[in-house]
Amino acid sequence: DDECETEGHICFGGTSCDSKLGHGNKFKYANVPYDDISNTRFCGSGWNDAIENCSIETHCPSGFSEECPGGMSCYGGLSCNVKDMMEELEASEGGGEN
């Protein structure tokens, strides 16, 4: 339970959820304001690549390139926002409000 980042939530083991696949990201970003710089940091082989390919998978909230795969770097202040991506994902999975 100490690992749960959302206050009032309890962690459960032995589920089919896998954080490596993005499961649980809705709660990961729940307490981060929309305009927080961490929401606009993404990995890429360069600035333009980071902008063109920003996705939940390439998000690097800490700003450290160590979060990025294979020689990519983390770029911040992009026009992409992971909160928008999470909202779109939730809506496409039928979890959006009507």
Sequence and secondary structure as in RCSB ss.txt:
>XXXX:A:sequence
DDECETEGHICFGGTSCDSKLGHGNKFKYANVPYDDISNTRFCGSGWNDAIENCSIETHCPSGFSEECPGGMSCY
GGLSCNVKDMMEELEASEGGGEN
>XXXX:A:secstr
 TT  STT    SS S  GGGTTTHHHHTTTS TT GGGG EEESSHHHHHHT  TTTB TT  GGGSSTT EEE
 S S  HHHHHHHHHHHTT S  
